[in-house]
């Protein structure tokens, strides 16, 4: 076999990645596969909410795979499937199988509330899902039901154990901390996570939609540091892939506990993500209104080249940061409409 001349190797250079106006490289895409959810968490969706997207407007699996494929060709290396509750979308394992086979995609993960996880964990693992983020705000059944609107904590815990058994790891537990609701359970959840080998992440709620604005925010930066000190945890030094979270470790340099603080200590300067809604709307920032109707253009017959050009044009106007502190009433859409 002859070596390929250097001139031939560089004749077709790879297309440049997605760089926004502030020099941030966009490598992470969150994809909502449904805006429906079987829970009504107090900080996310109000009871009786019926403003969901019509299923006819949902991207089909082939449409979703096409758009995600274009993003991967443009340098996206991480994709997270979200909702609503993604496990309510029929045929999800088929979609994850298609996405995990995309050349260049190195990390396919899923966010879930865990209610359906026990029956799907093995199929997700086989289809190529590598990691899970599971919403878990309480280990007390009554408190859990108060927050989520359903008495189904046992199902969530069964799902966690099923996911652990099939080797989906790491499993991150996302706890939205609310004063006088579940703040008193943080210690209990951290002890549970450490015992099970899960990663607990404490999250400050954001003023997205009426429910988000009605949720009291607690500064988690100090709480996280205090808890880490109490448990003898050390700051994680190698945090290249930590996203918005700040992590602590037991000493093996693997994250076991973290905080996500969009309100008290935002992380916009290192934002590397965009979000694709279930109808194909591209959201450039959780805390801004900037959005691009990729799904509509796709269904109107746009070619791959045209869609790529519009993706690049969208990234070229990604906002620098959110305005949650300055304009808390700005975002009226609910989190489930954006894709988490």
SEDOMI-252582 format. One record per residue (C-alpha): residue in three letters; x, y, z. Coordinates in nm, 2 decimals, always signed. Example, Ala and Ser with C-alpha at 12.3 -4.5 7.8 and 13.67 -1.06 7.14 Angstrom:
BEGIN
   resn     east    north       up
    ALA    +1.23    -0.45    +0.78
    SER    +1.37    -0.11    +0.71
END
This chain:
BEGIN
   resn     east    north       up
    UNK    +0.00    +0.00    +0.00
    UNK    +0.14    +0.34    -0.10
    UNK    +0.14    +0.64    +0.13
    UNK    -0.10    +0.91    +0.03
    UNK    +0.09    +1.23    -0.07
    UNK    +0.05    +1.52    +0.17
    UNK    -0.10    +1.73    -0.10
    UNK    -0.38    +1.47    -0.15
    UNK    -0.44    +1.45    +0.22
    UNK    -0.51    +1.82    +0.24
    UNK    -0.69    +1.86    -0.09
    UNK    -1.03    +1.83    +0.08
    UNK    -1.00    +1.98    +0.42
    UNK    -1.27    +1.92    +0.67
    UNK    -1.54    +2.19    +0.69
    UNK    -1.48    +2.43    +0.98
    UNK    -1.68    +2.37    +1.29
    UNK    -1.96    +2.58    +1.43
    UNK    -1.82    +2.89    +1.60
    UNK    -2.04    +3.15    +1.74
    UNK    -1.97    +3.53    +1.74
    UNK    -1.80    +3.50    +2.08
    UNK    -1.55    +3.23    +1.98
    UNK    -1.74    +2.95    +2.14
    UNK    -1.73    +2.62    +1.95
    UNK    -2.07    +2.46    +1.94
    UNK    -2.03    +2.08    +1.99
    UNK    -2.34    +1.98    +2.18
    UNK    -2.70    +1.94    +2.05
    UNK    -3.00    +1.87    +2.28
    UNK    -3.29    +1.72    +2.08
    UNK    -3.64    +1.71    +2.21
    UNK    -3.82    +1.40    +2.08
    UNK    -4.15    +1.50    +2.24
    UNK    -4.29    +1.79    +2.45
    UNK    -4.53    +1.55    +2.64
    UNK    -4.46    +1.44    +2.99
    UNK    -4.63    +1.21    +3.24
    UNK    -4.53    +1.43    +3.53
    UNK    -4.62    +1.79    +3.62
    UNK    -4.32    +1.91    +3.82
    UNK    -4.40    +2.23    +3.99
    UNK    -4.11    +2.42    +3.83
    UNK    -4.17    +2.29    +3.48
    UNK    -4.53    +2.24    +3.37
    UNK    -4.85    +2.37    +3.54
    UNK    -5.13    +2.12    +3.62
    UNK    -5.38    +2.10    +3.34
    UNK    -5.14    +2.24    +3.08
    UNK    -5.27    +2.15    +2.73
    UNK    -5.05    +2.37    +2.51
    UNK    -4.85    +2.09    +2.36
    UNK    -4.73    +2.08    +2.00
    UNK    -4.96    +1.89    +1.76
    UNK    -4.81    +1.54    +1.69
    UNK    -4.84    +1.62    +1.31
    UNK    -4.58    +1.88    +1.36
    UNK    -4.34    +1.66    +1.54
    UNK    -4.03    +1.57    +1.33
    UNK    -4.05    +1.21    +1.21
    UNK    -3.76    +0.99    +1.30
    UNK    -3.61    +1.01    +0.96
    UNK    -3.64    +1.39    +0.96
    UNK    -3.48    +1.41    +1.30
    UNK    -3.20    +1.18    +1.20
    UNK    -3.14    +1.39    +0.89
    UNK    -3.11    +1.72    +1.09
    UNK    -2.89    +1.56    +1.36
    UNK    -2.67    +1.41    +1.09
    UNK    -2.61    +1.76    +0.94
    UNK    -2.52    +1.90    +1.28
    UNK    -2.27    +1.61    +1.33
    UNK    -2.12    +1.68    +1.00
    UNK    -2.07    +2.04    +1.11
    UNK    -1.88    +1.93    +1.43
    UNK    -2.14    +1.84    +1.68
    UNK    -2.00    +1.55    +1.88
    UNK    -2.24    +1.52    +2.17
    UNK    -2.62    +1.47    +2.14
    UNK    -2.86    +1.44    +2.42
    UNK    -3.22    +1.32    +2.37
    UNK    -3.47    +1.51    +2.59
    UNK    -3.84    +1.60    +2.62
    UNK    -4.08    +1.64    +2.78
    UNK    -4.02    +1.28    +2.87
    UNK    -3.84    +1.11    +2.58
    UNK    -3.94    +0.76    +2.67
    UNK    -4.30    +0.85    +2.59
    UNK    -4.20    +0.87    +2.22
    UNK    -4.27    +0.55    +2.04
    UNK    -3.98    +0.38    +1.86
    UNK    -3.72    +0.57    +2.05
    UNK    -3.47    +0.28    +2.05
    UNK    -3.49    +0.28    +1.67
    UNK    -3.41    +0.65    +1.66
    UNK    -3.12    +0.62    +1.90
    UNK    -2.98    +0.33    +1.69
    UNK    -2.98    +0.56    +1.39
    UNK    -2.81    +0.84    +1.57
    UNK    -2.55    +0.63    +1.75
    UNK    -2.44    +0.51    +1.40
    UNK    -2.36    +0.86    +1.28
    UNK    -1.99    +0.89    +1.20
    UNK    -1.84    +1.16    +1.43
    UNK    -2.09    +1.13    +1.70
    UNK    -1.89    +1.02    +2.01
    UNK    -2.15    +1.06    +2.29
    UNK    -2.53    +0.99    +2.28
    UNK    -2.71    +1.04    +2.61
    UNK    -3.06    +1.08    +2.73
    UNK    -3.25    +1.28    +3.00
    UNK    -3.55    +1.12    +3.16
    UNK    -3.78    +1.14    +3.46
    UNK    -3.72    +0.77    +3.51
    UNK    -4.09    +0.66    +3.53
    UNK    -4.06    +0.44    +3.21
    UNK    -3.69    +0.36    +3.24
    UNK    -3.71    +0.00    +3.39
    UNK    -3.88    -0.13    +3.07
    UNK    -3.65    +0.05    +2.83
    UNK    -3.30    +0.05    +2.99
    UNK    -3.17    -0.26    +2.82
    UNK    -3.30    -0.14    +2.47
    UNK    -3.14    +0.20    +2.52
    UNK    -2.81    +0.05    +2.61
    UNK    -2.82    -0.18    +2.31
    UNK    -2.92    +0.10    +2.08
    UNK    -2.61    +0.31    +2.17
    UNK    -2.71    +0.54    +2.45
    UNK    -2.41    +0.58    +2.68
    UNK    -2.52    +0.80    +2.97
    UNK    -2.84    +0.90    +3.15
    UNK    -2.95    +1.21    +3.34
    UNK    -3.24    +1.13    +3.56
    UNK    -3.46    +1.39    +3.74
    UNK    -3.49    +1.30    +4.10
    UNK    -3.60    +1.58    +4.34
    UNK    -3.68    +1.37    +4.65
    UNK    -3.65    +1.03    +4.81
    UNK    -3.96    +1.09    +5.02
    UNK    -4.27    +0.95    +4.84
    UNK    -4.49    +1.23    +4.97
    UNK    -4.25    +1.51    +4.88
    UNK    -4.19    +1.35    +4.54
    UNK    -4.56    +1.34    +4.47
    UNK    -4.60    +1.70    +4.58
    UNK    -4.33    +1.81    +4.34
    UNK    -4.42    +1.59    +4.04
    UNK    -4.79    +1.55    +4.08
    UNK    -4.77    +1.17    +4.08
    UNK    -4.70    +0.90    +4.34
    UNK    -4.45    +0.71    +4.14
    UNK    -4.11    +0.73    +4.32
    UNK    -4.09    +0.35    +4.33
    UNK    -4.10    +0.33    +3.95
    UNK    -3.82    +0.59    +3.92
    UNK    -3.60    +0.40    +4.17
    UNK    -3.67    +0.07    +3.98
    UNK    -3.57    +0.24    +3.66
    UNK    -3.24    +0.36    +3.81
    UNK    -3.15    +0.02    +3.93
    UNK    -3.24    -0.13    +3.59
    UNK    -3.02    +0.12    +3.42
    UNK    -2.73    +0.06    +3.66
    UNK    -2.77    -0.32    +3.60
    UNK    -2.73    -0.29    +3.22
    UNK    -2.42    -0.07    +3.25
    UNK    -2.55    +0.27    +3.16
    UNK    -2.29    +0.49    +3.33
    UNK    -2.24    +0.75    +3.46
    UNK    -2.60    +0.80    +3.58
    UNK    -2.65    +1.16    +3.69
    UNK    -2.93    +1.26    +3.92
    UNK    -3.06    +1.61    +3.87
    UNK    -3.22    +1.76    +4.18
    UNK    -3.39    +2.10    +4.14
    UNK    -3.35    +2.24    +4.49
    UNK    -3.63    +2.45    +4.64
    UNK    -3.63    +2.61    +4.98
    UNK    -3.90    +2.48    +5.22
    UNK    -3.98    +2.20    +4.97
    UNK    -3.69    +1.96    +4.93
    UNK    -3.38    +2.15    +5.05
    UNK    -3.38    +1.94    +5.36
    UNK    -3.33    +1.63    +5.14
    UNK    -3.01    +1.73    +4.97
    UNK    -2.79    +1.55    +5.23
    UNK    -3.00    +1.23    +5.20
    UNK    -2.98    +1.23    +4.82
    UNK    -2.61    +1.29    +4.82
    UNK    -2.56    +0.99    +5.06
    UNK    -2.78    +0.78    +4.83
    UNK    -2.59    +0.88    +4.52
    UNK    -2.25    +0.81    +4.67
    UNK    -2.36    +0.47    +4.79
    UNK    -2.50    +0.37    +4.45
    UNK    -2.22    +0.52    +4.24
    UNK    -2.45    +0.79    +4.09
    UNK    -2.36    +1.15    +4.04
    UNK    -2.58    +1.40    +4.22
    UNK    -2.62    +1.74    +4.06
    UNK    -2.80    +2.02    +4.24
    UNK    -2.97    +2.27    +4.00
    UNK    -3.10    +2.62    +4.05
    UNK    -3.44    +2.66    +3.87
    UNK    -3.46    +2.92    +3.59
    UNK    -3.75    +3.17    +3.53
    UNK    -3.88    +3.00    +3.22
    UNK    -4.26    +3.00    +3.19
    UNK    -4.50    +3.09    +3.47
    UNK    -4.40    +2.78    +3.67
    UNK    -4.03    +2.86    +3.65
    UNK    -4.09    +3.22    +3.76
    UNK    -4.30    +3.10    +4.06
    UNK    -4.02    +2.87    +4.19
    UNK    -3.80    +3.01    +4.46
    UNK    -3.43    +3.00    +4.38
    UNK    -3.16    +2.91    +4.63
    UNK    -2.80    +3.00    +4.58
    UNK    -2.63    +2.66    +4.54
    UNK    -2.27    +2.77    +4.51
    UNK    -2.22    +2.79    +4.89
    UNK    -2.44    +2.49    +4.97
    UNK    -2.25    +2.28    +4.72
    UNK    -1.91    +2.38    +4.87
    UNK    -2.03    +2.32    +5.22
    UNK    -2.16    +1.97    +5.14
    UNK    -1.85    +1.88    +4.95
    UNK    -1.64    +1.98    +5.25
    UNK    -1.86    +1.78    +5.49
    UNK    -1.82    +1.47    +5.28
    UNK    -1.44    +1.51    +5.23
    UNK    -1.48    +1.57    +4.85
    UNK    -1.23    +1.76    +4.64
    UNK    -1.28    +1.99    +4.34
    UNK    -1.26    +1.80    +4.01
    UNK    -0.95    +1.92    +3.84
    UNK    -1.00    +1.77    +3.49
    UNK    -1.33    +1.93    +3.41
    UNK    -1.30    +1.96    +3.03
    UNK    -1.62    +1.78    +2.96
    UNK    -1.82    +1.90    +3.26
    UNK    -2.06    +2.13    +3.07
    UNK    -2.24    +2.38    +3.30
    UNK    -2.17    +2.19    +3.62
    UNK    -1.90    +2.24    +3.87
    UNK    -1.80    +1.91    +4.02
    UNK    -1.63    +1.75    +4.32
    UNK    -1.47    +1.41    +4.34
    UNK    -1.39    +1.15    +4.61
    UNK    -1.03    +1.15    +4.49
    UNK    -1.03    +0.93    +4.19
    UNK    -1.08    +1.23    +3.96
    UNK    -1.43    +1.11    +3.86
    UNK    -1.72    +1.34    +3.93
    UNK    -1.96    +1.23    +4.21
    UNK    -2.13    +1.56    +4.31
    UNK    -2.19    +1.89    +4.13
    UNK    -2.39    +2.21    +4.11
    UNK    -2.55    +2.39    +3.82
    UNK    -2.60    +2.76    +3.90
    UNK    -2.75    +2.95    +3.61
    UNK    -2.88    +3.22    +3.84
    UNK    -2.61    +3.27    +4.11
    UNK    -2.30    +3.20    +3.90
    UNK    -2.39    +3.17    +3.53
    UNK    -2.17    +2.98    +3.28
    UNK    -2.27    +3.15    +2.96
    UNK    -1.91    +3.23    +2.86
    UNK    -1.84    +2.86    +2.80
    UNK    -2.18    +2.76    +2.65
    UNK    -2.12    +2.50    +2.37
    UNK    -2.48    +2.40    +2.31
    UNK    -2.80    +2.46    +2.11
    UNK    -3.14    +2.29    +2.13
    UNK    -3.37    +2.14    +1.87
    UNK    -3.74    +2.13    +1.96
    UNK    -3.97    +1.85    +1.87
    UNK    -4.09    +2.04    +1.56
    UNK    -3.74    +2.12    +1.44
    UNK    -3.72    +2.47    +1.58
    UNK    -3.36    +2.55    +1.67
    UNK    -3.32    +2.74    +2.00
    UNK    -3.00    +2.92    +2.04
    UNK    -3.02    +3.01    +2.41
    UNK    -3.26    +2.91    +2.69
    UNK    -3.28    +3.27    +2.81
    UNK    -3.34    +3.44    +2.48
    UNK    -3.60    +3.43    +2.21
    UNK    -3.37    +3.36    +1.92
    UNK    -3.50    +3.06    +1.72
    UNK    -3.48    +2.92    +1.37
    UNK    -3.75    +2.71    +1.20
    UNK    -3.53    +2.43    +1.06
    UNK    -3.82    +2.18    +1.07
    UNK    -4.04    +2.40    +0.86
    UNK    -3.77    +2.46    +0.60
    UNK    -3.70    +2.09    +0.59
    UNK    -4.06    +2.01    +0.52
    UNK    -4.08    +2.28    +0.26
    UNK    -3.81    +2.09    +0.06
    UNK    -3.48    +2.26    +0.17
    UNK    -3.17    +2.07    +0.05
    UNK    -2.90    +1.96    +0.29
    UNK    -2.68    +2.24    +0.16
    UNK    -2.95    +2.50    +0.23
    UNK    -3.01    +2.36    +0.58
    UNK    -2.64    +2.37    +0.65
    UNK    -2.62    +2.73    +0.54
    UNK    -2.91    +2.82    +0.77
    UNK    -2.76    +2.64    +1.06
    UNK    -2.44    +2.83    +1.01
    UNK    -2.63    +3.16    +0.98
    UNK    -2.81    +3.08    +1.31
    UNK    -2.49    +3.00    +1.50
    UNK    -2.35    +3.33    +1.37
    UNK    -2.61    +3.51    +1.58
    UNK    -2.61    +3.30    +1.90
    UNK    -2.66    +3.54    +2.19
    UNK    -2.37    +3.60    +2.44
    UNK    -2.57    +3.51    +2.75
    UNK    -2.91    +3.49    +2.91
    UNK    -3.10    +3.78    +3.08
    UNK    -3.26    +3.59    +3.36
    UNK    -3.15    +3.83    +3.62
    UNK    -3.22    +4.15    +3.43
    UNK    -3.55    +4.03    +3.26
    UNK    -3.69    +3.73    +3.46
    UNK    -4.03    +3.76    +3.28
    UNK    -3.89    +3.75    +2.93
    UNK    -3.92    +3.38    +2.84
    UNK    -4.29    +3.28    +2.84
    UNK    -4.24    +2.93    +2.68
    UNK    -4.22    +2.63    +2.91
    UNK    -3.90    +2.42    +2.94
    UNK    -4.07    +2.12    +2.78
    UNK    -4.11    +2.33    +2.46
    UNK    -3.74    +2.40    +2.43
    UNK    -3.60    +2.06    +2.51
    UNK    -3.46    +2.10    +2.85
END
